């Protein structure tokens, strides 16, 4: 008789502590990379950013409850894929998880590369006196592609080193990044708008060779771009409506405290529901609080209106809405702008370098979680058995890593050179994953009813609200939030997000990803049946770690 799984156990090792998982969750909703990148692009929204952060965190906390509960019931590598395939069925689980955790992550690579150059390469090269190199990396096309390739190299090394060593890298970046953030906030809180304006003029000229009057020119360009995003805004009926319309863009940054859920088969103590909530929930809460502190520090010295105008001037040009190049030939990175409050190059370098650790600690997230989903599917015999092999020394599924790496090069090229309008697909990277999350959320809602024996034997069975399982209640709330997001993205009634049905390329790209996943599932289902393996029976069992 042929075994259902590739082998009796996955071969993965529980090498992470709950604290390691907390740090991973904190980096996954990364304030400095994803947060600042998103904030600068939201210049044309009318809802207050601070209340939007708070409202989004409230809804996303229910996501934390859902995933913490599922992890406690089935702490398996592969997360969403394992839960969906065991509760909703193999076809649903494979198509949703493979599309959301494998294919769409190729699109994230050039986004990570874009943040790499803006947060690390451009400011550090400029401070080191390499003006021409800094300005080159700030450009479009080839500079973005090169940055993406460097990103792929760094990330591949991280993943190949294994979970244990990556956790050590994360901790170094966590402590260093926190120190850098403290320095940035300190500079901003002790500075003044007049100091900043003078520092911007002096440092921008010295480091980037810009002409005098850069501050006023940025204000003009940002105003022309329609910069409007308020820090707080009006908290009345209309204001609340505008706040909710910012959420589908804002969650590009903070929808991911559960990003490590696919790794919990390698986390010690993962069956502890409360500890899972504490890890992911703390990451969400800390990030939200730090975000509010940083935003207020920016408003005090850089000036909120100027910061929003600088983002408008930059992205209005990058997105091709104007031919007027931004007066600042670099992305308005708050850490660099804060460093302009001094002319001491050593202090500037230290501040920007430490803040760059936020990117280095976060960058491995683009592949690490995904490789475990690919591995889990291969372990269930829905991909070649070779993909389920792990390196004996590091516990790394190397072939799963290659399935992420090679296609990412192609997608990075298409994005960097905007082939077929790829740059306009940015938010597709979030939409597709949100669909995967919705599948998992439905699984959580139905778990107590479709798998009652599994649920009753789990540590979450004692948590109820008015007699209804907590996992079901949390799932209904978070699921409703996801439906709201998906409606706004797909139908886009206010024309704010650009990836809905009116963007044909968006629909074709996402549809092609789902069709590819379905074709692979049906192909391997047929192939395994010919070999005497019923994949339905595979999905009726829970694999051992």
C-alpha positions in Angstrom: 0.0 0.0 0.0 1.3 3.4 -0.9 1.7 5.9 1.9 -0.7 8.9 1.8 2.1 11.4 2.6 5.6 11.6 1.2 6.9 10.3 4.5 5.7 9.8 8.1 6.8 13.2 9.4 7.6 16.5 7.7 11.2 16.6 9.0 10.8 20.3 10.0 12.1 21.3 13.4 10.5 23.4 16.1 13.4 25.9 16.3 11.4 29.1 17.1 10.2 30.4 20.4 7.0 32.4 20.8 9.2 35.5 21.1 10.7 34.7 17.7 7.2 34.5 16.3 6.4 37.9 17.9 9.4 39.5 16.2 8.4 37.9 12.9 4.9 39.2 13.3 6.2 42.7 14.2 8.4 42.8 11.1 5.5 41.4 8.9 3.4 44.5 9.7 6.5 46.6 9.3 6.0 50.3 10.2 9.1 51.5 8.5 8.9 49.6 5.2 5.3 48.8 4.4 3.9 51.5 6.7 5.8 54.5 5.5 5.6 53.2 1.9 1.8 53.0 2.1 1.4 56.3 4.0 3.2 58.2 1.3 1.0 56.7 -1.4 -2.2 57.6 0.4 -1.8 61.4 -0.2 -5.1 61.8 -2.0 -7.4 60.2 0.6 -9.6 62.3 2.8 -9.9 60.2 6.0 -7.7 60.8 9.0 -4.7 58.5 9.1 -4.4 58.1 12.9 -8.1 57.1 13.4 -7.7 54.8 10.4 -4.8 53.1 12.1 -6.9 52.5 15.2 -10.0 51.3 13.4 -8.0 48.9 11.2 -6.2 47.5 14.2 -9.5 46.8 15.9 -10.8 44.7 13.0 -7.4 43.0 12.5 -7.3 41.9 16.1 -10.2 39.6 15.2 -7.9 38.1 12.5 -5.4 37.5 15.3 -8.0 35.6 17.3 -9.0 33.5 14.3 -5.4 32.5 13.4 -4.3 32.0 17.0 -7.2 29.6 17.4 -6.5 27.6 14.3 -2.9 27.4 15.1 -3.8 26.0 18.6 -6.0 23.4 16.9 -3.7 22.4 14.1 -0.1 23.9 14.5 1.2 22.6 11.2 3.6 24.1 8.7 1.5 25.3 5.8 -1.1 27.1 7.9 -3.8 28.3 5.5 -3.4 25.4 3.1 -3.6 22.8 5.8 -6.6 24.3 7.5 -8.6 25.0 4.4 -7.8 21.6 2.8 -8.8 19.7 6.0 -12.0 21.7 6.6 -13.2 23.0 3.3 -11.6 20.4 1.0 -8.4 19.9 -0.9 -9.4 21.7 -4.1 -10.4 24.9 -2.3 -7.4 24.8 0.0 -4.9 24.2 -2.7 -6.2 26.9 -5.1 -6.6 29.6 -2.5 -3.5 29.0 -0.6 -1.2 28.3 -3.5 -2.4 31.4 -5.3 -2.2 33.6 -2.2 1.0 32.2 -0.7 3.0 31.3 -3.8 2.1 32.9 -7.1 1.1 36.4 -5.8 4.3 36.6 -3.7 6.3 36.9 -6.9 4.6 40.3 -7.3 5.8 41.3 -3.8 9.5 40.9 -4.7 9.8 44.2 -6.8 7.8 45.9 -4.0 10.4 44.7 -1.5 13.1 45.8 -3.9 11.5 49.3 -4.3 11.5 49.7 -0.5 15.1 48.4 -0.3 16.5 51.1 -2.6 14.4 53.9 -1.0 15.1 53.0 2.6 18.7 51.6 2.4 20.5 52.2 -0.9 19.6 55.8 -1.9 20.0 57.5 1.5 23.2 55.6 2.5 24.9 56.2 -0.8 24.1 59.9 -0.7 25.4 60.2 2.9 28.6 58.4 1.8 29.1 61.1 -0.9 28.1 58.8 -3.8 25.6 61.2 -5.2 25.5 59.8 -8.7 24.9 56.3 -7.5 22.2 57.4 -5.1 20.4 59.3 -7.9 20.7 56.3 -10.2 19.1 53.9 -7.8 16.3 56.4 -7.2 15.4 56.2 -10.9 12.9 54.0 -12.7 13.4 50.9 -14.8 16.8 49.2 -14.5 17.5 50.6 -11.0 14.4 49.0 -9.6 15.1 45.7 -11.4 18.7 45.6 -10.0 17.3 46.4 -6.5 14.9 43.5 -6.8 17.7 41.1 -7.9 19.8 42.2 -4.9 16.7 41.6 -2.7 16.3 38.1 -4.1 19.9 37.3 -3.3 19.7 38.5 0.3 16.4 36.8 0.9 17.6 33.5 -0.6 20.6 33.5 1.7 18.3 34.1 4.7 16.0 31.3 3.9 18.8 28.9 3.1 20.4 29.5 6.5 17.3 28.1 8.2 14.7 29.2 10.7 17.1 29.2 13.7 19.7 31.5 12.1 17.1 33.7 10.6 15.6 34.2 14.0 19.0 35.4 15.3 19.2 37.8 12.4 15.7 39.1 13.2 16.6 39.8 16.8 19.7 41.8 15.8 17.6 43.8 13.4 14.8 44.2 15.9 16.9 45.8 18.6 18.9 47.9 16.2 15.8 49.0 14.3 14.1 50.0 17.6 17.1 52.1 18.5 17.1 53.7 15.1 13.4 54.5 15.5 14.0 56.1 18.9 16.7 58.3 17.4 14.4 59.4 14.6 11.6 60.2 17.0 14.0 62.0 19.3 15.4 64.1 16.4 11.9 65.0 15.3 10.5 65.9 18.8 13.5 68.1 19.6 13.5 69.9 16.2 11.3 72.6 14.8 9.7 73.3 11.4 12.3 76.1 10.8 15.2 73.8 11.6 13.8 71.2 9.2 13.3 73.6 6.4 16.8 74.9 6.7 18.2 71.3 7.1 16.3 70.1 4.0 17.6 72.9 1.9 21.2 72.5 3.0 21.4 68.7 3.0 19.5 68.1 -0.2 21.8 70.5 -2.0 24.9 68.9 -0.5 23.9 65.3 -0.9 21.8 65.3 -4.0 22.8 68.5 -5.8 19.3 70.0 -5.8 18.6 73.7 -6.5 17.6 76.2 -3.8 13.9 76.4 -3.0 13.3 72.7 -2.8 10.8 73.1 0.1 8.5 75.6 -1.6 8.7 73.7 -4.9 7.7 70.4 -3.2 4.7 72.2 -1.6 3.6 73.4 -5.1 4.0 70.1 -6.8 2.2 68.2 -3.9 -0.7 70.7 -3.9 -1.0 70.2 -7.6 -1.0 66.5 -7.1 -4.1 66.8 -4.9 -2.4 66.1 -1.5 -5.2 66.0 1.0 -4.6 63.2 3.6 -5.3 64.6 7.1 -3.5 63.4 10.2 -6.7 63.1 12.2 -9.5 64.7 10.2 -13.1 65.1 11.3 -14.5 62.3 13.4 -18.2 62.9 12.4 -20.5 60.8 10.1 -18.8 61.9 6.9 -15.4 61.7 8.5 -16.0 58.1 9.6 -17.0 57.2 6.0 -13.8 58.7 4.7 -11.8 56.8 7.3 -13.3 53.5 6.2 -12.4 54.3 2.6 -8.7 54.6 3.6 -8.7 51.1 5.1 -8.4 49.1 1.8 -5.2 51.0 1.1 -3.9 51.0 4.6 -4.2 47.3 5.1 -1.5 46.9 2.4 0.6 47.6 5.5 -1.0 46.1 8.6 -3.1 43.1 7.5 -0.2 40.7 8.2 0.3 40.0 11.9 -0.6 36.4 11.0 2.1 36.2 8.3 4.0 33.6 10.4 1.0 31.3 10.7 2.4 29.0 8.1 5.5 28.5 10.2 3.8 27.5 13.5 4.7 23.9 12.9 8.2 25.1 13.7 7.3 27.2 16.8 7.5 25.7 20.3 4.4 26.0 22.4 2.1 26.7 19.4 -0.9 24.9 20.9 -1.1 27.6 23.6 -4.0 29.8 22.3 -3.3 32.7 24.7 0.4 32.8 23.9 -0.5 32.9 20.2 -2.8 35.8 20.7 -0.2 37.5 22.8 2.5 37.1 20.1 0.5 38.3 17.1 -1.7 40.8 19.1 1.3 42.4 20.7 2.9 42.9 17.3 -0.3 44.6 16.1 -0.6 46.8 19.2 3.0 47.8 19.3 3.1 48.7 15.6 -0.1 50.8 15.9 1.2 52.7 18.9 4.6 53.3 17.3 2.9 54.4 14.2 0.9 57.0 16.0 4.0 58.3 17.8 6.0 58.5 14.6 3.2 60.3 12.7 2.8 62.9 15.4 6.6 63.4 15.5 6.6 63.9 11.7 3.8 66.5 12.1 5.6 68.4 14.8 8.9 69.1 12.8 8.6 68.0 9.2 5.0 69.3 9.1 2.1 67.0 8.3 1.0 69.0 5.2 4.6 69.1 3.8 5.0 65.3 4.4 1.8 64.5 2.5 2.7 67.0 -0.3 6.1 65.4 -0.7 4.5 62.0 -1.1 2.1 63.4 -3.6 4.8 65.1 -5.6 6.8 61.8 -5.7 4.1 59.3 -6.5 2.2 61.6 -8.9 5.3 61.5 -11.1 6.2 57.9 -10.6 2.7 56.8 -11.5 2.8 58.9 -14.6 0.1 61.4 -13.7 2.4 64.3 -14.4 5.6 65.0 -16.3 6.8 67.4 -13.6 9.6 65.6 -11.7 9.6 66.0 -7.9 11.8 68.8 -6.6 13.2 66.2 -4.1 14.8 63.5 -6.4 14.4 60.9 -3.7 11.5 59.3 -2.0 10.4 61.4 1.1 11.7 58.9 3.7 11.0 60.3 7.2 14.2 58.8 8.6 16.3 60.6 6.1 14.3 63.8 6.5 14.9 63.5 10.3 18.6 63.0 9.7 18.6 66.4 7.8 18.1 68.1 11.2 21.9 67.7 11.5 24.7 68.1 9.1 26.9 65.6 10.9 27.4 62.8 8.3 28.3 60.2 11.0 25.1 60.8 12.9 23.1 60.8 9.6 24.7 57.5 8.6 24.1 55.8 12.0 20.4 56.9 12.0 19.7 55.7 8.4 21.7 52.5 8.8 19.9 51.5 12.0 16.5 52.3 10.4 17.6 50.2 7.4 17.7 47.2 9.8 13.9 47.3 9.6 14.2 46.3 6.0 16.8 43.6 6.6 14.8 42.0 9.5 11.7 42.0 7.4 12.9 41.0 3.9 12.9 37.3 4.6 9.2 37.4 5.1 8.7 37.6 1.3 9.7 33.9 0.9 9.9 32.2 4.3 6.2 31.8 4.9 5.5 30.9 1.3 8.1 28.1 1.2 6.2 26.3 4.0 2.9 26.4 2.0 4.6 25.0 -1.1 6.3 22.4 1.1 3.0 21.4 2.7 1.3 20.9 -0.7 4.3 18.8 -1.9 4.1 16.7 1.3 0.4 16.0 0.4 1.7 14.8 -3.0 0.1 17.7 -4.9 3.5 18.8 -6.2 6.6 16.8 -7.0 8.0 14.9 -4.0 11.3 16.6 -4.5 9.8 19.9 -3.4 9.1 18.3 0.0 12.7 17.5 0.7 14.5 19.5 3.4 18.1 20.3 4.0 19.4 18.0 6.8 21.5 20.8 8.4 19.1 23.7 8.3 15.6 22.2 7.9 15.1 24.4 4.8 12.9 23.2 1.9 15.4 24.2 -0.7 13.4 23.2 -3.8 10.4 25.1 -2.5 12.7 28.1 -2.2 13.6 27.7 -5.9 10.0 27.7 -6.9 9.7 31.1 -5.3 13.0 32.5 -6.6 13.0 31.8 -10.4 9.5 33.2 -11.3 10.1 36.3 -9.1 12.9 37.3 -11.4 10.5 37.4 -14.3 7.8 39.3 -12.4 10.4 41.8 -11.1 11.4 42.5 -14.7 7.8 43.0 -15.8 7.2 45.3 -12.8 10.4 47.3 -13.1 9.9 48.1 -16.8 6.1 48.4 -16.4 5.4 45.7 -19.0 1.6 45.3 -19.6 1.0 47.9 -16.9 2.4 45.8 -14.1 3.0 48.8 -11.8 -0.7 49.3 -11.6 -1.2 45.9 -10.1 0.5 46.7 -6.8 -2.6 46.3 -4.6 -3.4 42.9 -6.3 -0.6 41.7 -4.0 -3.0 42.3 -1.1 -6.3 41.4 -2.7 -5.3 37.9 -3.6 -3.9 37.2 -0.1 -7.1 38.6 1.4 -9.1 36.1 -0.6 -6.9 33.4 0.9 -7.5 34.8 4.4 -11.3 34.8 3.7 -11.1 31.1 2.9 -9.3 30.5 6.2 -11.8 32.6 8.1 -14.7 30.6 6.6 -12.8 27.5 7.7 -12.5 28.9 11.2 -16.2 29.8 11.4 -17.2 26.3 10.3 -14.6 24.3 12.2 -16.7 23.6 15.3 -19.6 22.3 13.1 -17.7 20.4 10.4 -15.0 19.0 12.6 -16.7 18.7 16.0 -14.4 16.0 17.4 -11.2 17.9 16.5 -12.7 21.1 17.9 -13.9 19.6 21.2 -10.5 18.0 21.8 -8.7 21.3 21.2 -7.6 24.0 23.8 -10.1 26.6 22.3 -13.3 24.6 22.9 -13.8 26.3 26.3 -14.0 29.8 24.8 -17.5 30.8 23.9 -19.6 34.0 23.6 -23.2 33.6 24.5 -22.9 29.9 23.7 -21.3 30.5 20.3 -17.7 29.4 19.8 -15.3 32.3 20.0 -13.5 31.2 16.8 -16.9 31.5 15.0 -17.7 34.9 16.4 -14.2 36.3 15.6 -14.4 34.7 12.1 -17.7 36.4 11.4 -16.4 39.8 12.4 -13.1 39.5 10.5 -14.8 37.9 7.5 -17.2 40.8 7.3 -14.2 43.2 7.2 -12.6 41.1 4.4 -15.8 41.2 2.4 -15.9 45.0 2.8 -12.3 45.3 1.6 -12.9 42.9 -1.4 -16.0 44.9 -2.4 -14.0 48.2 -2.4 -11.1 46.7 -4.3 -13.1 44.9 -7.0 -16.0 47.3 -7.6 -14.1 50.4 -6.5 -17.2 52.7 -6.5 -15.1 55.7 -5.5 -12.2 55.0 -8.0 -9.6 54.9 -5.3 -7.6 51.7 -5.7 -7.2 51.0 -9.4 -7.3 47.1 -9.3 -11.0 46.5 -9.8 -13.0 45.1 -12.7 -12.3 48.3 -14.7 -8.6 47.4 -14.8 -8.6 44.6 -17.3 -4.9 43.8 -16.7 -5.6 43.3 -13.0 -8.5 40.9 -13.6 -6.5 38.9 -16.2 -3.4 38.7 -14.0 -5.3 37.5 -10.9 -7.6 35.2 -12.9 -4.5 33.6 -14.6 -3.0 32.9 -11.2 -6.1 31.1 -10.0 -6.4 29.1 -13.2 -2.8 28.1 -12.9 -3.4 26.8 -9.4 -6.5 24.9 -10.4 -4.7 23.3 -13.4 -1.9 22.1 -11.1 -4.3 20.7 -8.6 -6.4 18.9 -11.2 -3.3 17.6 -13.0 -1.7 16.2 -9.8 -5.0 14.8 -8.6 -5.3 12.8 -11.8 -1.6 11.8 -11.8 -1.8 10.6 -8.2 -5.0 8.7 -8.9 -3.2 6.9 -11.7 -0.6 5.9 -9.1 -3.1 4.6 -6.7 -3.3 7.6 -4.3 -6.6 9.2 -3.5 -5.8 12.9 -2.6 -9.2 13.1 -0.9 -8.0 10.6 1.6 -4.7 12.6 2.0 -6.8 15.7 2.9 -8.8 13.7 5.4 -5.7 13.2 7.5 -3.6 15.7 9.5 0.2 15.2 8.8 2.6 14.8 11.7 5.4 17.3 12.1 
